[in-house]
Amino acid sequence: MDSKALLQRVCKENDLEVVNKFVFGNVCDAVYLARNPQGVLQVLKLGTTEKSIKEIAMNIRGYNKLIALGLNWFIPGLIAYRLDPKVSWILMEYCGQDFITKIKKSSDPISMYRKLIQDLSRVYGQSLKQGPEGRESVLSVIKKVEEQYYKYIGSAFDPQGQIQITQLEKAMGLPKVASCCFSNWDFTPDDVYLTEQGIKYSDPHDEVLGIPIMGLACFAGVAKVYDLPCWQEGYEIIRNYAVTDVAGLLSLPQEVAENIFSLGRLLQCFLSARFRIQSDPKKAKQAFEEAQKYLENILKF
């Protein structure tokens, strides 16, 4: 079934009227803003390909895990969904404009960065626990960095193999990581909503616990790449919060927190370079050069 036929069927089953189609990039085949008979706006995500069906299934698992942590207030309300090997969909609460859209219209962008970290403090504090998930999440991101390097980055920018990528794990200070809380390394402004009821996050992954310093690094890096209003000040607000407040919450030495933040930025820069190798070689090279700086910060050479 194609996405158009699926859209018609789901709208009929749930008595929905399509308002418009979202145009931002996403894994799902289509994401729509819809309205029910009472005039309430809702978001409908459709999946008809193997990749998009897996994405929706991953989201559902992530939502359920966050609900189990008592963080149901942190995610859009789930109205209905269907998981099927051939087609899947999810209908959820509409949370308003995402962070990117909202900050571009804001008369006080700095307040939005401050509101972001204020709301995240509640999320992190409520989900804080002892356990191996923190260390495992850092190891997972190291593995993603290595994967990007060996599959894409090395051949394009480091054919002589001069980057000491294999030294990352040893340099991180992982034995000192013993706590965890909500975390997603792919924590981006287009999936975050600052509402009157508090922060909402719409794209959870399978693993919902880890070290959020990496996700904050990703958020700050994307704000820079997108040239969001006051991103320089916002970047520093987020970075300082990550390596001081969040580090303190997780009982991490600041040096280890700095390494973890640099690791998050390293991965984000590698991804930025990878996806621009063909379309924008100049920006790809700039992203790679920035990535080298973060690697140097960790390896201290």
C-alpha positions in Angstrom: 0.0 0.0 0.0 1.4 3.4 -0.9 1.3 6.3 1.5 -1.6 8.1 -0.2 -3.8 5.0 0.1 -2.7 4.5 3.7 -3.5 8.2 4.5 -7.0 7.9 3.1 -7.6 4.7 5.1 -6.3 6.0 8.4 -8.2 9.3 8.1 -11.4 7.4 7.4 -10.9 5.0 10.3 -10.1 7.9 12.8 -12.4 10.5 11.3 -9.6 12.9 10.5 -9.3 15.8 8.0 -5.8 16.6 6.7 -4.8 20.2 7.3 -1.4 20.0 5.6 1.7 17.9 5.1 4.9 18.7 7.0 7.9 19.3 4.7 10.8 18.9 7.1 13.1 15.9 6.6 12.2 12.7 8.4 12.6 9.0 8.0 8.8 8.3 7.8 7.2 8.4 4.3 4.9 11.2 5.3 3.9 13.3 8.3 0.6 15.2 8.3 -1.1 17.7 10.5 -4.8 16.6 10.8 -7.9 17.7 12.6 -10.6 15.6 14.3 -14.3 16.4 14.4 -13.9 18.5 17.6 -11.3 20.7 15.8 -8.3 19.3 17.8 -5.1 19.2 15.8 -3.1 15.9 15.7 0.0 14.6 14.0 -0.1 11.5 11.8 3.1 9.7 10.8 2.9 7.0 8.1 5.3 4.2 7.2 5.0 2.1 4.1 8.7 1.2 3.6 10.9 -1.1 5.6 12.9 1.8 7.0 9.9 3.9 7.9 8.1 1.0 9.5 11.1 0.3 11.7 11.3 4.0 12.6 7.7 4.0 13.8 8.2 0.8 15.8 11.3 2.3 17.4 9.3 5.4 18.4 6.6 3.3 20.0 9.1 1.3 22.0 10.8 4.5 23.1 7.4 6.1 24.1 6.6 3.0 26.2 10.0 3.1 27.9 9.6 6.8 28.7 6.1 6.2 30.1 7.5 3.4 32.3 10.0 6.0 33.7 7.1 8.3 34.5 8.0 10.7 31.7 4.7 10.5 29.9 4.5 14.3 30.2 7.7 14.6 28.2 6.3 13.0 25.0 3.3 13.8 22.8 0.1 12.0 23.9 -0.4 8.8 21.9 -3.9 8.7 20.5 -3.7 5.5 18.3 -1.1 3.5 16.4 -0.7 0.4 14.3 2.4 -1.7 13.9 2.3 -4.1 10.9 5.0 -5.7 8.8 3.6 -4.0 5.7 2.3 -0.6 6.9 2.5 1.3 10.2 1.2 4.5 11.5 1.0 6.6 14.6 -1.4 9.3 15.6 -0.3 11.7 18.4 -0.9 15.0 20.1 0.1 18.1 18.2 2.6 20.0 20.3 2.7 23.2 18.3 5.8 24.6 16.5 9.1 22.9 16.9 12.1 24.6 18.5 13.6 25.7 15.1 10.3 27.2 13.8 9.5 28.9 17.1 13.0 30.4 17.8 13.1 32.0 14.3 9.9 33.9 15.2 10.9 34.7 18.8 11.7 38.2 20.0 13.8 36.8 22.8 15.7 33.7 21.5 18.0 33.6 24.5 15.0 32.9 26.8 14.2 29.8 24.7 17.7 28.3 25.3 17.3 29.0 29.0 13.8 27.5 29.0 15.2 24.4 27.2 17.7 23.6 29.9 15.3 24.5 32.7 12.8 21.9 31.4 15.5 19.3 30.7 16.6 19.5 34.3 13.3 18.2 35.4 13.6 15.3 32.8 17.1 14.4 33.9 16.4 14.6 37.6 13.3 12.4 37.3 15.0 9.7 35.3 18.3 9.7 37.2 19.5 6.3 38.3 22.6 4.2 38.9 23.4 1.6 36.2 25.5 0.6 33.2 23.4 2.5 30.6 25.5 5.6 30.9 28.7 3.9 30.0 27.0 1.8 27.3 25.6 4.9 25.7 29.1 6.5 25.4 30.5 3.3 24.0 27.6 3.2 21.5 28.5 6.7 20.3 32.2 5.9 20.0 31.1 2.9 17.8 29.0 5.3 15.7 32.0 7.7 15.3 34.2 4.8 14.2 31.6 3.6 11.8 31.3 7.0 10.1 35.1 7.3 9.9 35.7 3.8 8.4 32.7 3.9 6.0 32.7 7.5 4.8 35.0 10.0 6.4 38.4 8.3 6.2 38.4 7.7 2.5 37.1 11.2 1.7 39.3 13.3 4.1 42.0 11.1 5.7 43.2 8.5 3.1 46.6 8.2 4.9 44.8 7.1 8.1 46.5 9.7 10.3 43.5 10.2 12.6 43.9 8.1 15.8 40.3 7.1 16.0 41.0 3.9 17.8 42.3 5.8 20.9 38.9 7.3 21.7 37.6 4.8 24.2 40.8 4.8 26.2 40.9 8.6 26.4 37.2 9.1 27.5 37.6 8.3 31.2 34.7 5.7 31.1 35.5 4.0 34.5 34.1 7.2 36.1 30.7 6.9 34.4 28.3 5.1 36.8 25.0 7.0 36.5 22.5 7.7 33.7 19.3 9.5 33.0 17.2 10.2 29.9 19.4 10.5 26.8 19.3 10.4 23.0 22.4 11.2 21.1 20.3 12.3 18.2 18.6 15.1 20.2 17.8 17.7 17.6 15.8 21.0 17.7 13.3 19.9 15.0 12.0 17.2 17.4 11.8 19.4 20.5 8.8 21.5 21.5 8.6 24.1 24.2 5.0 24.2 25.3 3.1 25.9 28.1 3.0 22.5 29.8 6.7 22.0 29.5 9.2 20.5 27.0 8.0 17.7 24.7 10.2 15.3 22.6 8.7 13.5 19.6 11.4 11.1 18.4 12.6 8.7 21.1 14.9 5.8 20.1 15.0 2.3 21.6 17.5 3.2 24.3 16.2 6.1 26.4 18.8 6.1 29.2 22.4 7.2 28.9 24.5 10.3 29.2 22.6 13.3 27.9 25.7 15.4 27.5 26.1 13.9 24.0 22.6 14.8 23.0 23.0 18.4 24.3 26.2 18.6 22.2 24.2 17.4 19.2 21.5 20.0 19.9 24.0 22.8 20.2 25.8 21.7 17.0 22.7 21.6 15.0 21.7 25.1 16.2 25.1 26.2 14.8 24.7 24.4 11.5 21.2 25.8 11.0 22.4 29.3 12.1 19.5 29.7 14.5 19.0 33.1 16.1 21.6 33.8 18.8 23.1 30.4 18.3 26.5 31.5 19.7 25.0 32.5 23.0 22.7 29.5 23.0 25.6 27.1 22.3 27.5 28.4 25.3 24.4 28.2 27.5 23.9 24.6 26.5 27.5 23.6 26.7 28.1 25.2 30.2 24.9 23.5 31.4 26.1 20.1 30.1 29.6 20.2 31.6 28.6 21.7 34.9 25.0 21.0 36.0 24.5 17.7 34.1 27.9 16.6 35.0 27.2 17.3 38.7 23.9 15.4 38.5 25.7 12.4 37.1 28.7 12.7 39.5 31.0 13.1 36.5 34.4 15.0 36.8 34.3 18.0 34.6 37.1 16.7 32.4 35.1 13.6 31.6 32.0 15.7 30.9 34.1 17.8 28.5 35.3 14.7 26.7 31.7 13.4 26.4 30.5 16.8 25.0 33.4 16.8 22.5 32.4 13.2 21.5 28.9 14.3 20.8 30.1 17.2 18.7 32.6 14.9 16.9 29.8 12.5 15.8 27.6 15.4 14.8 30.4 16.9 12.7 31.2 13.6 11.1 27.6 13.2 10.1 27.4 16.7 8.8 30.5 16.0 6.7 29.3 12.7 5.5 26.0 14.0 4.1 27.7 16.9 2.3 30.5 15.1 0.6 28.7 15.1 -2.7 26.3 18.0 -2.4 28.6 20.6 -0.7 32.2 19.5 -0.6 33.4 22.8 0.9 31.1 22.6 3.9 31.9 18.9 4.2 35.6 19.7 4.6 34.8 22.4 7.1 32.8 20.0 9.2 35.6 17.5 9.0 38.2 20.1 10.1 35.9 21.0 13.0 35.6 17.3 13.9 39.4 17.1 14.1 39.4 19.8 16.8 37.0 17.9 19.0 39.0 14.7 18.5 42.1 16.6 19.6 40.2 17.9 22.7 39.6 14.3 23.7 43.0 12.8 22.9 44.8 15.9 24.3 47.4 16.2 21.5 
